[in-house]
């Protein structure tokens, strides 16, 4: 989700060409400056998988007495809990925001549920080119390189999954599985089987993340938003149901999350 310019002055997004829109939501760039000391960088769950190129001093997973440096690129898959990265110095990120039912076919990987995943793919050869663009402040050129690479290696998305995913996103994850199946012109059984095979997750699991994403985004941009109103708008049983689901995915309550937002940014990969 594109953050407000006053919050993320370096954030940039590029819509994919039509041939990639069933698999990729957008290409994006962002910059952070963590300073000389290591700082936690929290990534909250949402309904996307992200292919992440990163450029900077340190970007890794914190461990006991050390940091496990992550390669560039790595895959941030669907999350059911926040993931904290350890960051030091300036961090530039070029990301490819993918739909979870398409990302594994796009990369030629076996589907899985790991939150952070290292993978091998020809797109990794772009790192040096992107690093030169970032260093020269040629951000649009960097995004164009990524777009061309995926146009050359694109894999068609199954039509049933594309229809199902489009219906889920349009409804912000509020549709019942039977309604998603109807939109996909499929039986529930067939849809569930193909969806799990393609994404590693069920339709219900991904829908839950999409719905959480909408609450998270609303509270990020409007911390004073009514939680009861969000619960009603997004099809939760009641405010308590929303609060339980929000805490399940974020580790905190909606009210506590909202209180952190007036000064800006929750630190993760923010989508709209």
C-alpha contacts under 8 A as a table, 3 or more apart, distances in Angstrom:
res1	aa1	res2	aa2	distance
1	X	217	X	7.88
1	X	270	X	5.29
1	X	271	X	2.52
1	X	272	X	2.38
2	X	11	X	7.42
2	X	12	X	7.80
2	X	13	X	7.48
2	X	270	X	6.85
2	X	271	X	5.76
2	X	272	X	5.42
3	X	7	X	6.56
3	X	8	X	6.04
3	X	11	X	7.54
3	X	270	X	6.87
3	X	271	X	7.53
3	X	272	X	7.52
4	X	7	X	5.39
4	X	8	X	6.28
5	X	8	X	5.07
5	X	9	X	5.00
5	X	10	X	7.95
5	X	11	X	7.50
6	X	9	X	5.91
7	X	264	X	5.88
7	X	265	X	6.97
8	X	11	X	5.37
8	X	30	X	7.76
10	X	29	X	7.59
10	X	30	X	5.67
10	X	31	X	5.86
11	X	28	X	7.39
11	X	29	X	5.62
11	X	30	X	4.51
11	X	31	X	6.94
12	X	28	X	5.53
12	X	29	X	5.11
12	X	30	X	6.58
13	X	26	X	6.56
13	X	27	X	5.69
13	X	28	X	4.21
13	X	29	X	6.41
14	X	26	X	5.65
14	X	27	X	5.07
14	X	28	X	6.10
14	X	143	X	7.23
15	X	25	X	6.96
15	X	26	X	4.73
15	X	27	X	6.43
16	X	19	X	7.86
16	X	20	X	5.92
16	X	21	X	5.97
16	X	24	X	6.73
16	X	25	X	6.95
16	X	26	X	5.56
16	X	27	X	6.89
16	X	147	X	6.97
17	X	20	X	5.70
17	X	21	X	6.52
18	X	21	X	5.28
19	X	22	X	7.48
19	X	151	X	7.59
20	X	23	X	5.60
20	X	24	X	5.79
20	X	150	X	7.91
20	X	151	X	7.13
20	X	154	X	7.14
21	X	24	X	5.17
21	X	25	X	6.24
22	X	25	X	7.83
22	X	99	X	7.87
22	X	102	X	7.77
22	X	157	X	6.45
22	X	162	X	6.05
23	X	98	X	5.85
23	X	99	X	5.62
23	X	101	X	7.93
23	X	102	X	5.16
23	X	103	X	6.72
23	X	106	X	7.46
23	X	157	X	6.59
24	X	27	X	7.85
24	X	96	X	7.06
24	X	97	X	5.84
24	X	98	X	4.34
24	X	99	X	6.05
25	X	96	X	7.81
25	X	97	X	5.43
25	X	98	X	5.64
25	X	99	X	6.83
26	X	96	X	6.20
26	X	97	X	5.41
26	X	98	X	7.45
27	X	94	X	7.44
27	X	95	X	5.76
27	X	96	X	4.66
27	X	97	X	6.20
27	X	143	X	6.55
27	X	146	X	7.76
27	X	147	X	7.48
28	X	94	X	5.74
28	X	95	X	5.13
28	X	96	X	6.48
28	X	97	X	7.66
28	X	143	X	7.12
29	X	92	X	7.43
29	X	93	X	5.52
29	X	94	X	4.55
29	X	95	X	6.23
29	X	139	X	7.43
29	X	143	X	7.67
30	X	92	X	5.96
30	X	93	X	5.25
30	X	94	X	6.77
31	X	90	X	7.29
31	X	91	X	5.70
31	X	92	X	4.49
31	X	93	X	6.22
32	X	90	X	5.75
32	X	91	X	5.07
32	X	92	X	6.47
33	X	88	X	7.69
33	X	89	X	5.59
33	X	90	X	4.19
33	X	91	X	6.03
34	X	37	X	7.05
34	X	38	X	6.96
34	X	39	X	6.10
34	X	87	X	6.50
34	X	88	X	5.29
34	X	89	X	4.91
34	X	90	X	6.03
34	X	91	X	7.54
35	X	38	X	7.53
35	X	88	X	6.18
35	X	89	X	4.63
35	X	90	X	6.92
36	X	88	X	6.14
36	X	89	X	5.44
37	X	88	X	5.80
37	X	89	X	7.30
38	X	86	X	6.27
38	X	87	X	5.39
38	X	88	X	4.44
38	X	89	X	7.64
39	X	86	X	5.83
39	X	87	X	5.30
39	X	88	X	6.19
40	X	84	X	6.07
40	X	85	X	5.75
40	X	86	X	4.97
40	X	87	X	6.23
41	X	84	X	5.46
41	X	85	X	4.95
41	X	86	X	6.09
41	X	87	X	6.47
41	X	267	X	5.61
41	X	268	X	6.41
42	X	82	X	6.52
42	X	83	X	5.84
42	X	84	X	4.44
42	X	85	X	6.30
42	X	266	X	7.37
42	X	267	X	5.46
42	X	268	X	5.04
43	X	82	X	5.52
43	X	83	X	5.21
43	X	84	X	6.15
43	X	85	X	7.68
43	X	267	X	6.82
43	X	268	X	4.00
43	X	269	X	5.91
44	X	79	X	7.43
44	X	81	X	6.90
44	X	82	X	4.55
44	X	83	X	6.68
44	X	249	X	7.68
44	X	250	X	6.42
44	X	268	X	6.04
44	X	269	X	7.40
45	X	78	X	6.62
45	X	79	X	4.80
45	X	80	X	6.05
45	X	81	X	6.25
45	X	82	X	6.05
45	X	209	X	6.80
45	X	213	X	7.22
45	X	249	X	6.49
45	X	250	X	7.28
46	X	78	X	6.91
46	X	79	X	7.08
46	X	209	X	5.19
46	X	210	X	5.91
46	X	212	X	6.88
46	X	213	X	4.92
47	X	78	X	6.69
47	X	99	X	7.53
47	X	100	X	7.31
47	X	206	X	6.20
47	X	207	X	7.60
47	X	209	X	5.14
47	X	210	X	4.66
47	X	213	X	6.76
48	X	77	X	7.31
48	X	78	X	6.31
48	X	97	X	6.41
48	X	98	X	5.76
48	X	99	X	5.31
48	X	100	X	5.74
49	X	75	X	7.22
49	X	76	X	5.74
49	X	77	X	4.49
49	X	78	X	5.59
49	X	97	X	6.06
49	X	98	X	5.15
49	X	99	X	6.14
49	X	100	X	5.52
49	X	103	X	6.96
50	X	75	X	5.83
50	X	76	X	5.04
50	X	77	X	6.37
50	X	95	X	6.32
50	X	96	X	5.57
50	X	97	X	4.71
50	X	98	X	5.90
51	X	73	X	6.49
51	X	74	X	5.91
51	X	75	X	4.65
51	X	76	X	6.31
51	X	95	X	5.53
51	X	96	X	4.99
51	X	97	X	6.63
51	X	98	X	7.59
52	X	72	X	6.80
52	X	73	X	5.06
52	X	74	X	5.39
52	X	75	X	6.13
52	X	76	X	7.17
52	X	93	X	6.74
52	X	94	X	6.08
52	X	95	X	4.68
52	X	96	X	6.69
53	X	72	X	4.81
53	X	73	X	4.30
53	X	74	X	6.89
53	X	93	X	5.68
53	X	94	X	5.07
53	X	95	X	6.12
53	X	127	X	7.04
54	X	59	X	7.52
54	X	72	X	5.71
54	X	73	X	6.87
54	X	91	X	6.79
54	X	92	X	5.67
54	X	93	X	4.58
54	X	94	X	6.42
55	X	72	X	7.89
55	X	91	X	5.76
55	X	92	X	5.07
55	X	93	X	6.47
55	X	131	X	6.69
56	X	59	X	7.39
56	X	88	X	7.84
56	X	89	X	6.71
56	X	90	X	5.51
56	X	91	X	4.68
56	X	92	X	6.36
57	X	87	X	7.68
57	X	88	X	5.86
57	X	89	X	5.61
57	X	90	X	6.72
57	X	91	X	7.12
58	X	69	X	6.82
58	X	86	X	7.12
58	X	87	X	5.20
58	X	88	X	5.12
58	X	89	X	7.11
58	X	91	X	7.77
59	X	69	X	5.87
59	X	70	X	6.17
59	X	85	X	6.53
59	X	86	X	5.60
59	X	87	X	4.77
59	X	88	X	7.08
59	X	91	X	7.73
60	X	67	X	5.79
60	X	68	X	5.11
60	X	69	X	4.09
60	X	70	X	4.84
60	X	85	X	5.47
60	X	86	X	5.18
60	X	87	X	6.81
61	X	67	X	5.62
61	X	68	X	5.05
61	X	69	X	6.53
61	X	70	X	7.13
61	X	84	X	7.02
61	X	85	X	5.03
61	X	86	X	5.77
62	X	66	X	6.48
62	X	67	X	4.59
62	X	68	X	6.30
62	X	84	X	7.66
62	X	85	X	6.54
62	X	86	X	5.72
63	X	66	X	5.20
63	X	67	X	5.41
63	X	68	X	6.73
64	X	67	X	7.86
67	X	86	X	7.07
70	X	74	X	7.01
70	X	118	X	7.96
71	X	74	X	6.04
71	X	118	X	7.21
72	X	124	X	7.09
72	X	127	X	6.86
73	X	118	X	7.71
73	X	119	X	8.00
73	X	124	X	6.08
73	X	127	X	7.54
74	X	116	X	7.19
74	X	117	X	5.98
74	X	118	X	5.00
74	X	119	X	6.49
75	X	115	X	7.91
75	X	116	X	5.76
75	X	117	X	4.97
75	X	118	X	6.22
75	X	119	X	7.25
76	X	115	X	5.62
76	X	116	X	4.75
76	X	117	X	6.43
77	X	100	X	7.61
77	X	113	X	7.08
77	X	114	X	6.49
77	X	115	X	4.74
77	X	116	X	6.11
77	X	117	X	7.27
78	X	100	X	7.18
78	X	113	X	7.02
78	X	114	X	7.73
78	X	115	X	5.92
79	X	82	X	6.81
79	X	83	X	7.77
79	X	114	X	7.97
79	X	115	X	5.39
79	X	249	X	7.99
80	X	209	X	7.81
80	X	248	X	7.67
80	X	249	X	5.38
81	X	248	X	7.20
81	X	249	X	4.86
81	X	250	X	5.93
81	X	251	X	7.14
82	X	249	X	6.99
82	X	250	X	5.93
82	X	251	X	7.47
83	X	115	X	7.78
87	X	91	X	7.40
88	X	91	X	7.53
92	X	134	X	7.61
94	X	143	X	7.46
98	X	102	X	6.99
98	X	103	X	5.72
99	X	102	X	5.47
99	X	103	X	6.06
99	X	165	X	7.94
100	X	103	X	5.45
100	X	104	X	7.62
100	X	198	X	7.95
100	X	199	X	5.45
101	X	104	X	7.42
101	X	161	X	6.79
101	X	165	X	7.54
101	X	195	X	6.49
101	X	198	X	5.25
101	X	199	X	4.55
102	X	105	X	5.60
102	X	106	X	6.11
102	X	157	X	6.21
102	X	198	X	6.81
102	X	199	X	7.13
103	X	106	X	4.93
103	X	107	X	6.30
103	X	199	X	7.66
104	X	107	X	5.18
104	X	108	X	5.74
104	X	109	X	4.90
104	X	110	X	6.44
104	X	111	X	5.73
104	X	198	X	6.88
104	X	199	X	6.97
105	X	108	X	4.85
105	X	109	X	6.33
105	X	155	X	6.65
105	X	157	X	7.77
105	X	198	X	7.33
106	X	109	X	7.91
106	X	153	X	7.82
106	X	154	X	6.28
106	X	155	X	5.52
107	X	121	X	6.44
108	X	121	X	7.86
109	X	119	X	7.90
111	X	197	X	6.84
111	X	198	X	6.14
111	X	199	X	5.62
111	X	200	X	5.18
112	X	199	X	7.02
112	X	200	X	4.92
113	X	200	X	5.76
113	X	201	X	7.19
114	X	117	X	6.20
120	X	124	X	7.17
121	X	124	X	5.86
122	X	125	X	5.79
123	X	126	X	5.67
123	X	146	X	7.93
123	X	149	X	6.61
123	X	150	X	7.70
124	X	127	X	5.90
125	X	128	X	7.03
126	X	129	X	5.35
126	X	130	X	6.07
126	X	145	X	7.80
126	X	146	X	7.52
127	X	130	X	5.18
127	X	131	X	6.04
128	X	131	X	5.04
128	X	132	X	6.42
129	X	132	X	5.33
129	X	133	X	6.46
129	X	142	X	7.71
130	X	133	X	5.02
130	X	134	X	6.10
130	X	142	X	5.28
130	X	145	X	7.65
131	X	134	X	5.11
131	X	135	X	6.12
132	X	135	X	5.16
132	X	136	X	6.24
133	X	136	X	5.16
133	X	137	X	6.08
133	X	138	X	4.86
133	X	139	X	6.36
133	X	141	X	6.73
133	X	142	X	5.64
134	X	137	X	4.90
134	X	138	X	5.81
134	X	139	X	5.96
134	X	142	X	7.07
135	X	138	X	7.63
138	X	141	X	5.42
138	X	142	X	6.46
139	X	142	X	5.04
139	X	143	X	6.38
140	X	143	X	5.18
140	X	144	X	6.17
141	X	144	X	4.99
141	X	145	X	6.27
142	X	145	X	5.20
142	X	146	X	6.56
143	X	146	X	5.17
143	X	147	X	6.26
144	X	147	X	5.03
144	X	148	X	6.22
145	X	148	X	5.26
145	X	149	X	6.26
146	X	149	X	5.14
146	X	150	X	6.41
147	X	150	X	5.38
147	X	151	X	6.19
148	X	151	X	5.03
148	X	152	X	6.33
149	X	152	X	5.28
149	X	153	X	6.43
150	X	153	X	5.00
150	X	154	X	5.41
151	X	154	X	5.35
157	X	161	X	7.19
157	X	162	X	6.45
158	X	161	X	5.38
158	X	162	X	6.16
159	X	162	X	4.98
159	X	163	X	6.16
160	X	163	X	5.28
160	X	164	X	6.14
160	X	184	X	5.17
160	X	185	X	7.05
160	X	186	X	7.23
160	X	191	X	7.63
161	X	164	X	4.99
161	X	165	X	5.90
161	X	184	X	7.02
161	X	191	X	7.63
161	X	194	X	7.60
161	X	195	X	6.78
162	X	165	X	5.17
162	X	166	X	6.07
162	X	184	X	7.84
163	X	166	X	5.18
163	X	167	X	6.26
163	X	183	X	6.51
163	X	184	X	4.86
164	X	167	X	5.27
164	X	168	X	6.24
164	X	180	X	5.55
164	X	181	X	6.67
164	X	183	X	6.13
164	X	184	X	4.73
165	X	168	X	5.04
165	X	169	X	6.15
166	X	169	X	5.28
166	X	170	X	6.06
167	X	170	X	5.17
167	X	171	X	6.22
167	X	180	X	6.41
167	X	183	X	6.47
167	X	184	X	7.94
168	X	171	X	5.30
168	X	172	X	6.05
168	X	173	X	5.05
168	X	174	X	7.24
168	X	175	X	6.53
168	X	180	X	6.66
168	X	207	X	6.70
169	X	172	X	4.84
169	X	173	X	6.07
169	X	210	X	7.22
170	X	173	X	7.80
171	X	174	X	5.56
171	X	175	X	6.39
172	X	207	X	7.52
172	X	210	X	5.80
172	X	211	X	5.59
172	X	214	X	6.97
172	X	234	X	7.44
173	X	206	X	7.56
173	X	207	X	4.09
173	X	208	X	6.25
173	X	209	X	7.53
173	X	210	X	5.03
173	X	211	X	4.98
174	X	207	X	6.79
174	X	211	X	6.71
174	X	234	X	6.30
174	X	235	X	6.00
175	X	178	X	7.99
175	X	179	X	5.88
175	X	180	X	6.27
175	X	207	X	7.75
176	X	179	X	5.22
176	X	180	X	6.41
176	X	204	X	7.91
177	X	180	X	5.05
177	X	181	X	6.16
177	X	188	X	6.84
177	X	203	X	6.60
177	X	204	X	6.75
178	X	181	X	5.04
178	X	182	X	6.24
178	X	187	X	7.91
178	X	188	X	5.88
179	X	182	X	5.04
179	X	183	X	6.26
180	X	183	X	5.12
180	X	184	X	6.22
181	X	184	X	4.98
181	X	185	X	6.13
181	X	186	X	5.13
181	X	187	X	5.77
181	X	188	X	5.34
181	X	191	X	6.14
182	X	185	X	5.02
182	X	186	X	6.06
182	X	187	X	7.26
183	X	186	X	7.75
184	X	191	X	7.86
186	X	190	X	6.40
186	X	191	X	6.09
187	X	190	X	5.30
187	X	191	X	6.13
188	X	191	X	5.19
188	X	192	X	6.01
189	X	192	X	5.27
189	X	193	X	6.20
190	X	193	X	5.22
190	X	194	X	6.20
191	X	194	X	5.29
191	X	195	X	5.83
192	X	195	X	5.13
192	X	196	X	6.06
192	X	202	X	6.34
192	X	203	X	6.51
193	X	196	X	5.40
193	X	197	X	6.18
194	X	197	X	4.99
194	X	198	X	6.08
195	X	198	X	5.21
195	X	199	X	5.97
195	X	200	X	7.47
195	X	201	X	6.98
195	X	202	X	6.31
195	X	203	X	6.66
196	X	199	X	5.38
196	X	200	X	4.72
196	X	201	X	4.90
196	X	202	X	5.29
196	X	203	X	7.71
197	X	200	X	5.84
197	X	201	X	7.95
199	X	202	X	7.84
201	X	205	X	6.21
201	X	206	X	6.72
202	X	205	X	5.18
202	X	206	X	6.41
203	X	206	X	5.35
203	X	207	X	6.02
204	X	207	X	5.02
204	X	208	X	6.09
205	X	208	X	5.18
205	X	209	X	6.51
206	X	209	X	5.12
206	X	210	X	6.26
207	X	210	X	5.03
207	X	211	X	6.20
208	X	211	X	5.18
208	X	212	X	6.19
209	X	212	X	5.03
209	X	213	X	6.03
210	X	213	X	5.00
210	X	214	X	6.52
211	X	214	X	5.25
211	X	215	X	6.67
211	X	234	X	6.80
212	X	215	X	5.20
212	X	216	X	6.10
212	X	245	X	7.37
212	X	246	X	6.30
212	X	249	X	7.59
213	X	216	X	5.02
213	X	217	X	6.00
214	X	217	X	5.16
214	X	218	X	6.08
215	X	218	X	5.13
215	X	219	X	6.21
215	X	230	X	6.75
216	X	219	X	5.32
216	X	220	X	6.06
216	X	254	X	7.97
217	X	220	X	4.97
217	X	221	X	6.24
217	X	271	X	7.63
217	X	272	X	6.84
218	X	221	X	5.42
218	X	222	X	5.62
218	X	223	X	7.38
218	X	225	X	7.15
219	X	222	X	4.91
219	X	223	X	4.48
219	X	224	X	7.21
219	X	225	X	6.34
219	X	254	X	7.66
219	X	257	X	7.52
219	X	258	X	5.45
219	X	261	X	7.60
220	X	223	X	5.88
220	X	258	X	6.60
220	X	261	X	5.70
220	X	265	X	7.52
220	X	266	X	7.67
221	X	261	X	7.74
222	X	225	X	5.47
223	X	258	X	4.64
223	X	259	X	6.76
223	X	261	X	6.26
223	X	262	X	6.71
224	X	258	X	7.28
225	X	229	X	7.78
225	X	230	X	7.72
226	X	229	X	5.03
226	X	230	X	6.28
227	X	230	X	5.02
227	X	231	X	6.15
227	X	239	X	6.48
227	X	254	X	7.46
228	X	231	X	5.06
228	X	232	X	6.36
228	X	238	X	7.03
228	X	239	X	4.98
229	X	232	X	5.18
229	X	233	X	6.12
230	X	233	X	5.03
230	X	234	X	5.97
231	X	234	X	5.41
231	X	235	X	6.14
231	X	236	X	4.96
231	X	237	X	7.23
231	X	238	X	5.83
231	X	239	X	5.44
231	X	241	X	7.89
231	X	242	X	5.84
232	X	235	X	5.46
232	X	236	X	6.13
232	X	237	X	7.56
232	X	238	X	6.83
232	X	239	X	7.90
233	X	236	X	7.90
236	X	239	X	7.25
236	X	241	X	6.12
236	X	242	X	5.91
237	X	240	X	7.98
237	X	241	X	5.90
237	X	242	X	7.67
238	X	241	X	5.33
238	X	242	X	6.57
239	X	242	X	5.12
239	X	243	X	6.18
240	X	243	X	5.02
240	X	244	X	6.18
241	X	244	X	5.25
241	X	245	X	6.28
242	X	245	X	5.22
242	X	246	X	5.96
243	X	246	X	5.04
243	X	247	X	6.10
243	X	253	X	6.09
243	X	254	X	6.19
244	X	247	X	5.27
244	X	248	X	6.13
244	X	253	X	7.82
245	X	248	X	4.97
245	X	249	X	6.45
246	X	249	X	5.42
246	X	250	X	5.90
246	X	251	X	7.59
246	X	252	X	7.20
246	X	253	X	6.40
246	X	254	X	6.41
247	X	250	X	5.09
247	X	251	X	4.68
247	X	252	X	4.71
247	X	253	X	5.14
247	X	254	X	7.32
248	X	251	X	5.85
248	X	252	X	7.85
250	X	253	X	7.73
252	X	256	X	6.40
252	X	257	X	6.49
253	X	256	X	5.24
253	X	257	X	6.17
254	X	257	X	5.08
254	X	258	X	6.07
255	X	258	X	5.09
255	X	259	X	6.28
256	X	259	X	5.20
256	X	260	X	6.76
257	X	260	X	5.44
257	X	261	X	6.96
258	X	261	X	5.37
258	X	262	X	7.69
259	X	262	X	6.83
260	X	263	X	7.21
260	X	266	X	7.39
261	X	264	X	5.32
261	X	265	X	6.17
261	X	266	X	6.74
265	X	268	X	7.99
